[in-house]
């Protein structure tokens, strides 16, 4: 029997050319115009032309440079006489600039379609407004270093939500990390209440609510990006433009827009000028953080950003006159210990620390060596 007569030969030939392409996880997570890590560009810099060490140095330098300027400008704006009541208006201006930057970046990409549903963006925008608006407003009541210390402790609301909402259980390292962070926050806040002339418990409430919103927004963004394969520029454009509408509506309803516009019109350089560069450096900074995550993983990114926050606190005391007490130092060290325990808990295989049994054996071995040396 001739196989070709019944089309079997053509079927076999067709099978040779049949293939199914499944995108890798890195392709799914990246923007449509970024097909692989090798094509990753940040601010026009093609990181693929550099070796691993140079890539790390460029990303780390970008994170430190832009976020240190971001923090400096944020504190500088609130040091303007009479600006402290207008934290929500600063957030409105910041959201406007972020929307503009996102629109420009999206126009430079090949794929301009909106992939994530509008309802999801409405939720993300609401959480983003809560995170950034409450965080900016809290600076009217707290010292900048205290605000930064609180922002380092996002683990606490994440764990509380995991226990009560999802019924999660955490290991000893995670519980110890949350305990260290909590004690460090209490110590730092008590020190601030004693030495800071403008301390107000309202600031603690505002930054705590901002932390809760920040803890929730990460999970929603990650799920939306994975499920719908949306790009970073799309996420920025729609979430911040919708958030701009939220804040504008709230300010109009509360009657807070008129006084803020009148004040900023009298000080355009120290308000709008600083706010532009404040927004620009924040936008550039997050680009380098995302590049760090894609190239080296979340562990390295968390380590770099934590180091940046520590330097931000030091520079804040250097450039802006404020009272200092060593209780700030001890509280900050407790928070850093909590961050280390949290990182260690998620990377036990990569960061193997000696157990209690190992420490006991090392102690006994050292004791035996000392006894033998004394006998000799």
C-alpha positions in Angstrom: 0.0 0.0 0.0 1.3 3.4 -1.0 1.3 5.7 2.1 1.2 8.8 -0.1 -2.0 7.7 -1.6 -3.8 8.1 1.7 -2.0 11.3 2.6 0.1 9.6 5.4 3.4 10.9 3.9 2.2 14.5 4.0 1.0 14.0 7.6 4.5 12.7 8.6 6.2 15.6 6.9 3.8 18.0 8.5 4.7 16.6 11.9 8.3 17.4 11.3 7.4 21.1 11.1 5.0 21.2 14.0 6.2 23.2 17.1 4.7 25.0 20.0 6.5 27.9 21.5 6.1 28.6 25.2 7.4 31.9 26.5 9.8 31.8 29.4 9.0 33.4 32.7 11.3 36.3 32.1 9.5 37.1 28.8 6.1 37.0 30.5 7.2 39.4 33.3 8.8 42.0 31.0 7.3 44.7 28.9 6.2 43.7 25.4 9.1 45.7 23.9 11.6 43.9 26.2 11.9 40.3 25.0 14.8 39.2 27.2 17.2 40.5 29.8 19.8 40.9 27.1 17.6 43.7 25.5 17.0 45.5 28.8 17.6 49.2 28.5 17.4 51.8 31.3 17.3 55.5 30.4 18.7 54.6 27.0 21.6 52.5 28.5 21.8 49.1 26.9 22.9 47.0 29.9 23.7 44.0 27.7 26.9 45.6 26.5 28.4 45.4 30.0 29.6 42.6 32.1 27.7 41.5 35.3 29.8 43.6 37.7 29.4 46.7 35.6 25.6 46.1 35.3 25.4 45.9 39.1 27.4 49.0 39.6 25.3 51.0 37.0 22.0 49.9 38.6 23.2 50.5 42.2 24.6 53.9 41.3 21.2 54.8 39.6 19.2 53.7 42.7 21.4 55.6 45.1 21.8 58.7 42.9 18.1 59.2 42.0 16.5 58.1 45.2 18.9 60.2 47.4 18.0 63.3 45.3 14.4 62.2 45.5 14.5 62.1 49.3 16.5 65.3 49.6 13.9 67.2 47.4 11.0 65.7 49.3 12.3 67.0 52.6 13.4 70.3 51.0 9.8 70.9 49.7 8.3 70.4 53.2 10.9 72.7 54.7 9.4 75.6 52.7 7.6 77.9 55.2 3.9 77.2 55.2 3.9 74.2 52.8 3.3 71.4 55.3 -0.6 71.5 55.1 -0.4 70.9 51.3 0.9 67.3 51.2 -2.1 66.1 49.2 -1.5 68.8 46.6 2.1 67.7 46.2 0.8 64.2 45.6 -1.6 65.5 42.9 1.3 67.3 41.2 3.5 64.2 41.5 0.8 62.0 40.0 0.4 64.4 37.1 4.1 64.3 36.3 4.2 60.5 36.6 1.2 60.2 34.2 3.0 62.4 31.7 6.3 60.4 32.0 4.4 57.1 31.6 2.6 58.5 28.5 5.9 59.5 26.9 7.5 56.1 27.7 4.4 54.2 26.4 4.5 56.2 23.1 8.1 55.0 22.6 7.2 51.4 22.8 5.9 49.2 19.9 2.9 47.8 21.8 0.6 50.6 23.1 -2.4 48.4 23.9 -3.9 48.4 27.4 -3.7 44.8 28.7 -4.9 45.2 32.3 -8.7 45.7 32.9 -9.8 49.2 34.0 -11.4 47.8 37.2 -8.0 46.5 38.3 -6.4 49.9 37.6 -9.1 51.6 39.7 -8.1 49.4 42.7 -4.4 49.9 42.1 -4.9 53.7 41.7 -6.8 53.8 45.0 -4.0 52.0 46.8 -1.3 54.1 45.2 -3.1 57.3 46.3 -3.2 55.9 49.8 0.4 55.0 49.8 1.9 58.1 48.4 -0.6 60.6 49.6 -0.5 59.5 53.2 3.3 59.2 53.1 3.7 62.7 51.8 1.2 64.2 54.2 2.9 62.4 57.2 5.9 64.6 56.6 3.9 67.5 58.0 3.9 65.7 61.4 7.1 63.6 61.5 10.8 64.0 61.0 11.9 62.6 57.6 14.2 59.9 59.2 11.2 58.6 61.2 9.1 58.3 58.0 11.9 56.4 56.3 12.2 54.0 59.2 8.5 53.2 59.0 8.7 52.6 55.3 11.5 50.0 55.9 9.0 47.9 57.9 6.4 46.9 55.3 6.8 43.3 56.5 4.7 44.0 59.6 1.4 44.8 57.9 2.1 42.1 55.3 2.4 39.4 58.0 -0.6 40.7 59.9 -2.7 40.6 56.8 -1.4 37.1 55.9 -2.4 35.7 59.3 -5.9 37.2 59.5 -6.8 37.2 55.8 -5.1 34.1 54.4 -4.5 32.1 57.5 -0.8 31.9 56.9 1.8 30.6 59.4 5.2 32.1 59.7 8.5 30.6 60.8 10.6 31.7 63.7 12.8 33.9 61.6 9.8 35.9 60.2 8.3 36.3 63.6 11.7 37.5 65.0 12.1 39.9 62.1 8.6 41.4 62.8 9.4 41.7 66.5 12.8 43.4 65.9 11.1 45.9 63.5 8.3 46.6 65.9 10.7 47.2 68.8 12.9 49.3 66.6 10.0 51.4 65.4 8.8 51.9 69.0 12.3 53.0 70.1 12.7 55.3 67.1 9.3 56.9 67.6 9.8 57.4 71.3 13.1 59.1 70.6 11.4 61.3 68.0 8.6 62.3 70.4 11.2 63.4 73.0 13.5 65.5 70.8 11.5 66.5 67.7 9.6 69.8 68.3 7.1 69.1 65.5 6.3 65.4 66.5 2.6 64.6 66.2 1.0 61.2 66.7 -1.2 61.9 63.6 2.0 61.4 61.5 2.5 57.9 63.0 -1.1 57.1 62.1 -0.8 58.4 58.5 2.5 56.6 57.8 1.1 53.4 59.3 -1.9 53.6 57.0 0.4 54.3 54.1 2.4 51.1 54.9 -0.8 49.0 54.9 -1.7 50.3 51.5 1.8 49.8 50.3 1.8 46.2 51.5 -1.5 45.5 49.6 -0.5 47.2 46.3 2.5 45.0 45.7 0.4 41.9 45.6 -2.3 43.4 43.4 0.3 44.8 40.9 2.2 41.5 40.8 -0.9 39.5 40.1 -2.1 41.9 37.4 1.3 41.9 35.7 1.5 38.2 35.6 -2.1 37.5 34.6 -2.4 40.1 31.8 1.3 40.6 30.9 1.1 44.4 31.2 4.1 46.6 30.7 5.7 48.9 33.3 4.9 52.1 31.3 1.2 51.0 31.0 1.0 50.4 34.7 2.4 53.8 35.5 0.3 55.7 33.0 -3.1 54.3 34.0 -2.7 53.8 37.7 -1.3 57.3 38.2 -3.7 59.1 35.8 -6.7 57.5 37.5 -5.2 58.3 40.9 -4.8 61.9 39.7 -8.6 62.0 39.2 -9.2 60.6 42.7 -7.0 63.2 44.4 -8.4 66.1 42.3 -11.9 65.1 43.2 -11.1 64.8 46.9 -9.3 68.2 46.9 -12.2 69.9 45.1 -14.7 68.3 47.5 -12.7 69.3 50.6 -12.0 72.8 49.4 -8.2 72.2 49.6 -7.3 72.9 46.0 -7.7 76.7 46.0 -5.4 77.5 49.0 -2.7 75.1 47.7 -2.7 76.6 44.2 -2.6 80.1 45.7 0.4 79.3 47.9 2.3 77.5 45.2 1.7 80.3 42.8 3.5 82.6 45.2 6.4 80.2 45.4 6.6 78.5 42.0 10.3 77.6 42.0 10.4 76.1 45.5 7.1 74.2 44.9 6.5 73.3 41.2 10.2 73.4 40.3 11.2 71.1 43.1 8.2 68.9 42.6 9.1 68.4 38.9 12.6 67.1 39.7 11.3 65.3 42.8 8.9 63.3 40.4 11.5 62.9 37.7 14.1 61.4 40.0 11.5 59.1 41.6 10.5 57.9 38.2 14.1 57.2 37.1 14.8 55.5 40.5 12.1 52.9 40.1 13.4 52.1 36.6 16.8 51.1 38.1 15.1 49.1 40.9 13.1 47.1 38.3 16.3 46.5 36.4 18.0 45.2 39.5 15.2 42.8 40.1 15.2 41.5 36.5 19.0 41.1 36.4 19.9 40.0 39.9 16.7 39.1 41.8 14.7 40.6 44.6 17.2 39.7 47.3 19.9 42.0 45.8 17.3 44.7 45.0 16.1 44.7 48.7 19.7 44.8 49.9 20.6 47.8 47.7 17.4 49.8 48.5 17.8 49.1 52.2 21.3 50.5 52.0 19.9 53.5 50.2 17.4 54.2 52.9 20.1 54.0 55.6 22.2 56.6 53.7 19.1 58.8 53.2 18.6 58.9 57.0 22.3 59.9 57.5 22.2 62.6 54.8 18.9 63.9 56.3 20.7 64.6 59.6 23.6 66.2 57.7 21.7 68.5 55.4 18.8 69.5 57.5 19.3 70.7 61.1 17.3 68.5 63.5 18.0 67.2 67.1 19.8 63.9 67.4 19.9 61.2 70.1 21.6 57.8 70.1 18.2 56.2 70.6 17.7 56.9 66.9 20.8 54.7 66.2 19.7 51.8 68.4 16.2 51.8 67.0 17.5 51.9 63.5 19.9 49.0 64.1 17.0 46.9 65.4 15.1 47.6 62.2 18.1 46.6 60.1 18.4 43.4 62.1 14.7 42.7 61.4 15.3 43.3 57.7 18.2 40.9 57.7 16.2 38.2 59.4 13.4 38.7 56.9 15.8 38.4 53.9 17.5 35.3 55.5 14.1 33.6 56.1 13.4 33.8 52.3 16.9 32.8 51.2 17.9 30.1 53.7 19.6 28.0 51.0 21.7 30.9 49.8 22.6 32.3 53.2 23.5 29.4 55.5 24.2 30.6 59.0 25.6 28.3 61.8 22.9 26.6 63.9 23.0 26.5 67.7 24.5 23.0 67.5 27.3 24.3 65.2 28.0 27.2 67.6 28.1 24.8 70.5 30.5 22.5 68.7 32.7 25.4 67.7 32.8 26.6 71.4 33.7 23.1 72.7 36.3 22.7 70.0 37.9 26.0 70.9 37.8 25.1 74.6 39.6 21.8 73.9 42.3 23.6 71.8 42.9 26.0 74.6 43.2 23.2 77.1 45.7 21.3 74.9 47.8 24.4 74.4 47.9 24.9 78.1 49.0 21.3 78.7 51.8 21.6 76.2 
